[in-house]
Amino acid sequence: QLNLFHITELRFGAYNHRPYNLGWGHHHCNVVVKDSGIMETLEWMYEVVQRNISDGHYTPANNPN
């Protein structure tokens, strides 16, 4: 399901609820991003993936795709 979400997250004291700050996104992604913003969420996701690779939980050999 697609919905609108803020490119730069809303913050107290900053007025960035404007049309140029909106984009189309998946509902699930919008829920994951929450108030962290896109860049902070991507950095967090990268860390999670790298941790799983370094701990041996993911290797190309066990990729289900």
Buried (B, 14 or more C-beta within 10 A) or exposed (E): EEEEBBEEBEEEEEEEEEEEEEEEBEEEEBEEBEEEBBEEBEEEEEEEEEEEEEEEEBEEEEEEE
